[in-house]
Amino acid sequence: MLYKTMSAAVYGIDANIIEVEVDISGIKTMEDQFHTVGLPDAAVRESRDRVRSALRNCGYDIPSTHITVNLAPADIKKEGSGFDLPMALGIVGAYGGLNKKEVPDCLFVGELSLDGGVRGVRGALPIAIEARGRKIPRLVVPELNAREAAMVSGVEVYPVKSLLDVIRFVNTGNGIVPLRVDGQTLLSEAAHYTVDFKDVRGQQTAKRALEVACAGGHNLLMIGPPGSGKTMLAKRMPTILPPFTFEEALETTKIHSVAGVLDAGAGLVGVRPFRSPHHTISDAGLIGGGAVPRPGEVSLSHNGVLFLDELPEFPRNVLEVMRQPLEDGNVCIARAAMSLTFPARFMLVAAMNPCPCGYFNDRTRDCRCTQPIIQRYMSKISGPLLDRIDIHIDVPAVNYKEIRSKSEPENSAAVRERVVRAREAQLRRFAVTPRDKLYCNAQMAPRHIRTFCELSADCERLLERAMLQQSLTARAHDRILKVARTIADLEGVGGLEPKHIAEAIQYRTLDRTFWA
């Protein structure tokens, strides 16, 4: 007898509907004859043992007959354990244990434990989106994934704990209440930070640079001795970025769901991600990869911050693979069987010491490094990568008086208000170029700079003098204008003024100090 159920498989950050066909021959065999076809991977092939044990422990004695499970379409590779539940239902239905001949209006996803429990799977959110797109009205998912899938309106999501609950639901239509979640309410509840800018003492210049970077979406490089607060500052950058919109939260949640890093039971990523991979990470770990490609750190940082601490310690080939996502805002991973694209629009924040010992140009400690050693250390960072970093700042050590100061530093909420106003001004400005899809000043191309960064005669003279005296390059010219545009937006000023250009020039002086 043949029985059909529906499930889904995730590819990239999207899902495909998979039809699970179970055929029982009716002929008893001496050995277990359970075959899965349709390009299954090892996890899918192992479903045989999980499904048999789960059915047996739920009171279903499955005789040794020839069972064939086909996952259609057969030309797409299937991976993961989410097919356990529809396969078990198909076997029960093929033996006549279900009242309905088929369940065309319901999609099933879930991994089975040996006692018949239903465990969580990856990618519940993209599966729910695909179910809505294919007009499948009902979705049965593990209870652990229910809040995540319920973010999608137009699909009834039924959370289940065990295989017996699902069988009872298919036979009677009762026993499980669909879960309903208000996405906006959940987003506001999840928007909570455990750190704040007011925790940072001193470093007023660095704080100002971080505010400018967040207001314009600029990439940032901090150079300073150990213990000067570079990591502490970087961890607080998401707290001053504009709050998530629901669409951004949904897009970020899709990526985290597919990668399997979404917090258990969480329906939504409520705060902008902050990812800080160790410098021993591989290029596949940073960009993404695998036989069936999965998102890497640059995609997990989408709509948030990617922080690379001790930048020169990262392998050169790992840093170079970031050039394409920094430029395009996405990552394309090609394999022989498929080519997938992951979104990767993030702010790159990097930190490094000025030399191997960390105390070059430090006022309180002597540097033990020779000039060739320092140059070799700095040369680990390539020019093309530096070309994509708009702001370079020096982060000196904090002195005792600043640490013990009684004055209360400005908190993140106050800084975020100014950042939000600047971002809103940029969106209004870029509304005249809807085809370019610009969201912040950092994304401006040379033609946009000529349009939106007109200079007065005083600004022209100041910029020309700075480029001649500091030997700045053409790439530094564009970076200065984009950063100056952001500084003007923070002040709510329409045109660029000499003071905006002057401040922006200060964020490029390390070009001459370290890389001239």
Sequence and secondary structure as in RCSB ss.txt:
>XXXX:A:sequence
MLYKTMSAAVYGIDANIIEVEVDISGIKTMEDQFHTVGLPDAAVRESRDRVRSALRNCGYDIPSTHITVNLAPAD
IKKEGSGFDLPMALGIVGAYGGLNKKEVPDCLFVGELSLDGGVRGVRGALPIAIEARGRKIPRLVVPELNAREAA
MVSGVEVYPVKSLLDVIRFVNTGNGIVPLRVDGQTLLSEAAHYTVDFKDVRGQQTAKRALEVACAGGHNLLMIGP
PGSGKTMLAKRMPTILPPFTFEEALETTKIHSVAGVLDAGAGLVGVRPFRSPHHTISDAGLIGGGAVPRPGEVSL
SHNGVLFLDELPEFPRNVLEVMRQPLEDGNVCIARAAMSLTFPARFMLVAAMNPCPCGYFNDRTRDCRCTQPIIQ
RYMSKISGPLLDRIDIHIDVPAVNYKEIRSKSEPENSAAVRERVVRAREAQLRRFAVTPRDKLYCNAQMAPRHIR
TFCELSADCERLLERAMLQQSLTARAHDRILKVARTIADLEGVGGLEPKHIAEAIQYRTLDRTFWA
>XXXX:A:secstr
 EEEEEEEEEETTEEEEEEEEEEEEEEE SS EEEEESSB HHHHTHHHHHHHHHHHTT    SEEEEEEEESTT
S B SSTTHHHHHHHHHHHTT SSSS  TTEEE  EE TTSBEE  S HHHHHHHHHHTT  EEEEEGGGHHHHT
TSTTSEEEEESBHHHHHHHHHHS S   B   HHHHHHHH   S  GGG  S HHHHHHHHHHHHHT  EEEE  
TTSSHHHHHHTGGGGS    HHHHHHHHHHHHHHT S TT  S  S  EE   TT  HHHHHEETTTTEE HHHH
TTTSEEEESSGGGS HHHHHTTHHHHHHSEEEEE SS EEEEE   EEEEEE SSSSS TT SSS     HHHHH
HHHTTS HHHHTT  EEEE     HHHHT  S    HHHHHHHHHHHHHHHHHHHTT GGG   SGGG  HHHHH
HH    HHHHHHHHHHHHHTT  HHHHHHHHHHHHHHHHHHT SS  HHHHHHHHHTTTHHHHHH 
